[in-house]
């Protein structure tokens, strides 16, 4: 089992806990909007760490970003395997070609 698979299982377990004892449960209690906000905050902090050229900060913020993204995915009922399957689907496809193949909103 990979680190991300273990994390996904831990998030699923902790989402059922009391918000008094679990950060994941606390985020779930606050709702999807708060979870999405946390993903945005962590993404911004990751960008700041990247441009500051602080590798340790970038590693830490990247871990925070992945964690909060996985909490959001779990709350929305999206398995991380589905995200990985989408990456697999895109493998070998030029990023420019992949973007061009998307339907406009």
N, CA, C and O atoms as a DFTB+ gen file, in Angstrom:
420 C
 N C O
     1  1       0.851      -1.183       0.000
     2  2       0.000       0.000       0.000
     3  2       0.894       1.242       0.000
     4  3       1.859       1.321       0.760
     5  1       0.565       2.203      -0.853
     6  2       1.368       3.417      -0.954
     7  2       1.006       4.413       0.149
     8  3      -0.011       4.278       0.829
     9  1       1.853       5.394       0.299
    10  2       1.615       6.456       1.273
    11  2       0.269       7.132       1.022
    12  3      -0.487       7.382       1.961
    13  1      -0.028       7.425      -0.233
    14  2      -1.284       8.107      -0.546
    15  2      -2.489       7.201      -0.309
    16  3      -3.548       7.683       0.094
    17  1      -2.349       5.918      -0.549
    18  2      -3.442       4.985      -0.246
    19  2      -3.693       4.924       1.263
    20  3      -4.841       4.927       1.707
    21  1      -2.624       4.870       2.038
    22  2      -2.775       4.868       3.502
    23  2      -3.403       6.172       3.978
    24  3      -4.265       6.169       4.857
    25  1      -2.966       7.293       3.392
    26  2      -3.537       8.585       3.767
    27  2      -5.019       8.635       3.438
    28  3      -5.814       9.133       4.235
    29  1      -5.396       8.129       2.279
    30  2      -6.808       8.130       1.904
    31  2      -7.632       7.326       2.916
    32  3      -8.726       7.746       3.294
    33  1      -7.119       6.184       3.353
    34  2      -7.818       5.368       4.347
    35  2      -7.920       6.095       5.684
    36  3      -8.967       6.071       6.332
    37  1      -6.840       6.735       6.090
    38  2      -6.835       7.474       7.351
    39  2      -7.847       8.613       7.311
    40  3      -8.575       8.837       8.277
    41  1      -7.890       9.328       6.200
    42  2      -8.844      10.436       6.053
    43  2     -10.272       9.907       6.142
    44  3     -11.116      10.512       6.803
    45  1     -10.546       8.793       5.486
    46  2     -11.895       8.206       5.531
    47  2     -12.268       7.828       6.956
    48  3     -13.398       8.070       7.381
    49  1     -11.342       7.241       7.696
    50  2     -11.614       6.858       9.084
    51  2     -11.834       8.077       9.960
    52  3     -12.776       8.122      10.751
    53  1     -10.975       9.048       9.818
    54  2     -11.047      10.226      10.696
    55  2     -12.216      11.138      10.360
    56  3     -12.649      11.922      11.205
    57  1     -12.726      11.049       9.156
    58  2     -13.879      11.886       8.810
    59  2     -15.108      11.498       9.621
    60  3     -16.044      12.286       9.749
    61  1     -15.107      10.282      10.169
    62  2     -16.233       9.793      10.969
    63  2     -16.047      10.056      12.454
    64  3     -16.937       9.762      13.252
    65  1     -14.913      10.600      12.828
    66  2     -14.610      10.872      14.238
    67  2     -15.285      12.160      14.692
    68  3     -15.959      12.833      13.912
    69  1     -15.098      12.479      15.927
    70  2     -15.626      13.725      16.482
    71  2     -14.745      14.891      16.043
    72  3     -13.518      14.783      16.043
    73  1     -15.370      16.002      15.671
    74  2     -14.573      17.197      15.329
    75  2     -13.707      17.682      16.495
    76  3     -12.756      18.438      16.295
    77  1     -14.042      17.245      17.710
    78  2     -13.236      17.616      18.881
    79  2     -11.913      16.858      18.936
    80  3     -10.970      17.286      19.601
    81  1     -11.852      15.725      18.229
    82  2     -10.648      14.893      18.315
    83  2      -9.936      14.718      16.977
    84  3      -8.852      14.137      16.929
    85  1     -10.525      15.211      15.895
    86  2      -9.946      14.982      14.573
    87  2     -10.012      16.238      13.714
    88  3     -11.077      16.831      13.542
    89  1      -8.870      16.632      13.182
    90  2      -8.814      17.781      12.273
    91  2      -9.612      17.493      11.004
    92  3     -10.295      18.377      10.486
    93  1      -9.528      16.266      10.504
    94  2     -10.286      15.899       9.299
    95  2     -11.785      16.032       9.576
    96  3     -12.524      16.582       8.759
    97  1     -12.225      15.535      10.712
    98  2     -13.646      15.642      11.063
    99  2     -14.061      17.103      11.233
   100  3     -15.176      17.486      10.880
   101  1     -13.153      17.909      11.775
   102  2     -13.444      19.340      11.937
   103  2     -13.620      20.007      10.575
   104  3     -14.529      20.817      10.389
   105  1     -12.752      19.667       9.626
   106  2     -12.897      20.217       8.273
   107  2     -14.208      19.760       7.644
   108  3     -14.904      20.553       7.011
   109  1     -14.547      18.482       7.817
   110  2     -15.808      17.972       7.278
   111  2     -16.998      18.700       7.872
   112  3     -17.960      18.999       7.165
   113  1     -16.943      18.990       9.169
   114  2     -18.043      19.687       9.828
   115  2     -18.214      21.105       9.283
   116  3     -19.319      21.648       9.290
   117  1     -17.123      21.699       8.813
   118  2     -17.182      23.063       8.279
   119  2     -17.664      23.102       6.830
   120  3     -18.036      24.162       6.325
   121  1     -17.656      21.945       6.161
   122  2     -18.221      21.865       4.821
   123  2     -17.210      21.993       3.691
   124  3     -16.043      22.330       3.887
   125  1     -17.719      21.708       2.506
   126  2     -16.890      21.671       1.301
   127  2     -16.283      23.038       0.992
   128  3     -15.135      23.114       0.553
   129  1     -17.019      24.096       1.210
   130  2     -16.478      25.433       0.914
   131  2     -15.225      25.719       1.734
   132  3     -14.257      26.272       1.213
   133  1     -15.235      25.348       3.007
   134  2     -14.061      25.554       3.860
   135  2     -12.916      24.657       3.401
   136  3     -11.760      25.078       3.388
   137  1     -13.240      23.415       3.023
   138  2     -12.194      22.514       2.539
   139  2     -11.564      23.065       1.266
   140  3     -10.343      23.036       1.113
   141  1     -12.381      23.561       0.362
   142  2     -11.867      24.132      -0.884
   143  2     -11.012      25.364      -0.594
   144  3      -9.983      25.576      -1.235
   145  1     -11.439      26.166       0.368
   146  2     -10.654      27.339       0.767
   147  2      -9.287      26.911       1.280
   148  3      -8.278      27.537       0.955
   149  1      -9.246      25.838       2.089
   150  2      -7.975      25.343       2.605
   151  2      -7.068      24.865       1.469
   152  3      -5.858      25.089       1.515
   153  1      -7.631      24.214       0.455
   154  2      -6.827      23.791      -0.694
   155  2      -6.217      25.017      -1.365
   156  3      -5.039      25.016      -1.722
   157  1      -7.027      26.062      -1.535
   158  2      -6.523      27.302      -2.133
   159  2      -5.422      27.942      -1.311
   160  3      -4.422      28.408      -1.858
   161  1      -5.603      27.967       0.005
   162  2      -4.580      28.538       0.885
   163  2      -3.275      27.747       0.779
   164  3      -2.192      28.324       0.678
   165  1      -3.396      26.425       0.804
   166  2      -2.192      25.591       0.737
   167  2      -1.520      25.706      -0.636
   168  3      -0.294      25.655      -0.734
   169  1      -2.315      25.859      -1.685
   170  2      -1.736      26.049      -3.021
   171  2      -0.943      27.349      -3.068
   172  3       0.159      27.393      -3.615
   173  1      -1.503      28.397      -2.497
   174  2      -0.811      29.685      -2.458
   175  2       0.481      29.583      -1.656
   176  3       1.511      30.118      -2.066
   177  1       0.431      28.903      -0.520
   178  2       1.629      28.737       0.294
   179  2       2.678      27.892      -0.433
   180  3       3.878      28.109      -0.265
   181  1       2.227      26.938      -1.232
   182  2       3.153      26.127      -2.026
   183  2       3.849      26.984      -3.074
   184  3       5.053      26.856      -3.292
   185  1       3.089      27.854      -3.719
   186  2       3.662      28.756      -4.722
   187  2       4.687      29.689      -4.068
   188  3       5.770      29.902      -4.613
   189  1       4.348      30.234      -2.918
   190  2       5.269      31.138      -2.217
   191  2       6.561      30.407      -1.861
   192  3       7.655      30.948      -2.024
   193  1       6.427      29.179      -1.377
   194  2       7.618      28.395      -1.035
   195  2       8.452      28.110      -2.280
   196  3       9.682      28.117      -2.219
   197  1       7.794      27.862      -3.397
   198  2       8.522      27.567      -4.639
   199  2       9.311      28.778      -5.124
   200  3      10.468      28.646      -5.522
   201  1       8.700      29.942      -5.094
   202  2       9.407      31.124      -5.598
   203  2      10.451      31.629      -4.606
   204  3      11.370      32.353      -4.990
   205  1      10.319      31.259      -3.348
   206  2      11.331      31.667      -2.358
   207  2      12.557      30.771      -2.418
   208  3      13.565      31.035      -1.764
   209  1      12.461      29.708      -3.209
   210  2      13.550      28.756      -3.398
   211  2      13.963      28.086      -2.090
   212  3      15.136      27.777      -1.881
   213  1      12.976      27.866      -1.207
   214  2      13.203      27.170       0.053
   215  2      12.674      25.751      -0.107
   216  3      11.472      25.517       0.014
   217  1      13.565      24.804      -0.379
   218  2      13.148      23.424      -0.670
   219  2      12.411      22.778       0.495
   220  3      11.431      22.066       0.279
   221  1      12.857      23.010       1.720
   222  2      12.184      22.421       2.875
   223  2      10.755      22.948       3.000
   224  3       9.830      22.184       3.278
   225  1      10.578      24.246       2.797
   226  2       9.235      24.823       2.856
   227  2       8.372      24.286       1.726
   228  3       7.189      24.010       1.925
   229  1       8.950      24.137       0.549
   230  2       8.209      23.602      -0.595
   231  2       7.749      22.171      -0.324
   232  3       6.623      21.801      -0.657
   233  1       8.607      21.389       0.270
   234  2       8.231      20.011       0.608
   235  2       7.078      20.006       1.609
   236  3       6.091      19.295       1.420
   237  1       7.200      20.784       2.655
   238  2       6.147      20.841       3.676
   239  2       4.831      21.352       3.137
   240  3       3.776      20.785       3.424
   241  1       4.883      22.420       2.358
   242  2       3.648      22.989       1.802
   243  2       3.032      22.061       0.764
   244  3       1.808      21.987       0.651
   245  1       3.855      21.359       0.014
   246  2       3.331      20.389      -0.957
   247  2       2.592      19.257      -0.239
   248  3       1.538      18.807      -0.688
   249  1       3.159      18.805       0.877
   250  2       2.489      17.772       1.673
   251  2       1.150      18.293       2.204
   252  3       0.146      17.582       2.167
   253  1       1.138      19.531       2.695
   254  2      -0.115      20.130       3.181
   255  2      -1.144      20.222       2.055
   256  3      -2.326      19.943       2.256
   257  1      -0.681      20.615       0.868
   258  2      -1.580      20.749      -0.282
   259  2      -2.188      19.401      -0.649
   260  3      -3.399      19.298      -0.843
   261  1      -1.358      18.373      -0.746
   262  2      -1.872      17.041      -1.080
   263  2      -2.854      16.544      -0.018
   264  3      -3.895      15.974      -0.347
   265  1      -2.523      16.759       1.240
   266  2      -3.419      16.337       2.327
   267  2      -4.783      17.015       2.197
   268  3      -5.815      16.344       2.215
   269  1      -4.789      18.327       2.067
   270  2      -6.063      19.050       2.005
   271  2      -6.842      18.708       0.735
   272  3      -8.071      18.656       0.765
   273  1      -6.152      18.478      -0.370
   274  2      -6.821      18.046      -1.590
   275  2      -7.487      16.687      -1.375
   276  3      -8.614      16.467      -1.819
   277  1      -6.797      15.790      -0.701
   278  2      -7.359      14.461      -0.469
   279  2      -8.550      14.521       0.488
   280  3      -9.490      13.739       0.344
   281  1      -8.527      15.425       1.454
   282  2      -9.682      15.615       2.333
   283  2     -10.876      16.094       1.506
   284  3     -11.991      15.603       1.681
   285  1     -10.645      17.040       0.616
   286  2     -11.712      17.556      -0.250
   287  2     -12.252      16.471      -1.178
   288  3     -13.466      16.325      -1.326
   289  1     -11.361      15.719      -1.796
   290  2     -11.798      14.637      -2.681
   291  2     -12.663      13.640      -1.926
   292  3     -13.702      13.211      -2.428
   293  1     -12.241      13.270      -0.726
   294  2     -13.010      12.315       0.079
   295  2     -14.392      12.866       0.393
   296  3     -15.386      12.145       0.307
   297  1     -14.456      14.129       0.752
   298  2     -15.749      14.749       1.082
   299  2     -16.683      14.778      -0.124
   300  3     -17.902      14.698       0.025
   301  1     -16.112      14.893      -1.301
   302  2     -16.917      14.924      -2.528
   303  2     -17.166      13.532      -3.101
   304  3     -17.811      13.398      -4.141
   305  1     -16.660      12.491      -2.432
   306  2     -16.876      11.129      -2.883
   307  2     -16.045      10.741      -4.092
   308  3     -16.420       9.847      -4.851
   309  1     -14.923      11.412      -4.269
   310  2     -14.028      11.122      -5.396
   311  2     -12.844      10.322      -4.878
   312  3     -12.085      10.798      -4.035
   313  1     -12.690       9.116      -5.382
   314  2     -11.561       8.277      -4.982
   315  2     -10.281       8.797      -5.606
   316  3     -10.280       9.252      -6.750
   317  1      -9.197       8.730      -4.860
   318  2      -7.912       9.167      -5.397
   319  2      -7.518       8.326      -6.604
   320  3      -6.829       8.808      -7.502
   321  1      -7.954       7.069      -6.626
   322  2      -7.703       6.214      -7.794
   323  2      -8.303       6.805      -9.062
   324  3      -7.760       6.619     -10.150
   325  1      -9.419       7.516      -8.930
   326  2     -10.026       8.150     -10.104
   327  2      -9.138       9.272     -10.640
   328  3      -9.044       9.475     -11.851
   329  1      -8.495       9.991      -9.735
   330  2      -7.561      11.044     -10.143
   331  2      -6.347      10.404     -10.821
   332  3      -5.872      10.885     -11.850
   333  1      -5.857       9.326     -10.234
   334  2      -4.727       8.621     -10.836
   335  2      -5.090       8.053     -12.204
   336  3      -4.272       8.071     -13.123
   337  1      -6.320       7.548     -12.341
   338  2      -6.763       7.023     -13.637
   339  2      -6.788       8.125     -14.692
   340  3      -6.460       7.882     -15.854
   341  1      -7.173       9.329     -14.293
   342  2      -7.169      10.449     -15.231
   343  2      -5.742      10.801     -15.636
   344  3      -5.480      11.103     -16.800
   345  1      -4.829      10.763     -14.684
   346  2      -3.420      11.001     -15.030
   347  2      -2.910       9.918     -15.965
   348  3      -2.179      10.206     -16.913
   349  1      -3.294       8.664     -15.702
   350  2      -2.901       7.568     -16.595
   351  2      -3.445       7.794     -17.999
   352  3      -2.754       7.543     -18.986
   353  1      -4.692       8.272     -18.085
   354  2      -5.310       8.526     -19.384
   355  2      -4.526       9.578     -20.160
   356  3      -4.404       9.505     -21.383
   357  1      -4.006      10.542     -19.443
   358  2      -3.263      11.642     -20.082
   359  2      -1.811      11.294     -20.387
   360  3      -1.147      12.016     -21.130
   361  1      -1.316      10.210     -19.831
   362  2       0.088       9.857     -20.004
   363  2       0.421       9.689     -21.483
   364  3      -0.311       9.048     -22.237
   365  1       1.526      10.272     -21.867
   366  2       1.966      10.172     -23.250
   367  2       1.303      11.172     -24.176
   368  3       1.626      11.233     -25.362
   369  1       0.388      11.945     -23.649
   370  2      -0.319      12.953     -24.436
   371  2       0.336      14.297     -24.170
   372  3       0.562      14.663     -23.017
   373  1       0.634      15.016     -25.204
   374  2       1.205      16.349     -25.052
   375  2       0.257      17.206     -24.215
   376  3      -0.960      17.162     -24.395
   377  1       0.826      17.974     -23.311
   378  2       0.005      18.872     -22.499
   379  2      -0.786      19.849     -23.348
   380  3      -1.929      20.175     -23.027
   381  1      -0.184      20.315     -24.426
   382  2      -0.883      21.240     -25.322
   383  2      -2.032      20.532     -26.035
   384  3      -3.113      21.101     -26.185
   385  1      -1.802      19.283     -26.478
   386  2      -2.874      18.521     -27.132
   387  2      -3.993      18.199     -26.154
   388  3      -5.169      18.253     -26.512
   389  1      -3.626      17.860     -24.911
   390  2      -4.641      17.532     -23.912
   391  2      -5.516      18.743     -23.638
   392  3      -6.739      18.620     -23.583
   393  1      -4.916      19.899     -23.468
   394  2      -5.697      21.124     -23.227
   395  2      -6.600      21.438     -24.419
   396  3      -7.745      21.847     -24.231
   397  1      -6.110      21.256     -25.617
   398  2      -6.892      21.537     -26.828
   399  2      -8.084      20.588     -26.948
   400  3      -9.095      20.936     -27.558
   401  1      -7.969      19.384     -26.363
   402  2      -9.057      18.409     -26.487
   403  2     -10.197      18.649     -25.519
   404  3     -11.260      18.044     -25.657
   405  1      -9.998      19.517     -24.548
   406  2     -11.050      19.802     -23.557
   407  2     -12.141      20.635     -24.206
   408  3     -11.877      21.487     -25.055
   409  1     -13.369      20.371     -23.789
   410  2     -14.482      21.161     -24.323
   411  2     -14.517      22.485     -23.574
   412  3     -14.364      22.510     -22.352
   413  1     -14.718      23.588     -24.295
   414  2     -14.779      24.890     -23.626
   415  2     -16.015      24.973     -22.729
   416  3     -17.050      24.366     -23.006
   417  1     -15.875      25.747     -21.640
   418  2     -17.010      25.915     -20.701
   419  2     -18.094      26.774     -21.277
   420  3     -19.108      27.011     -20.620
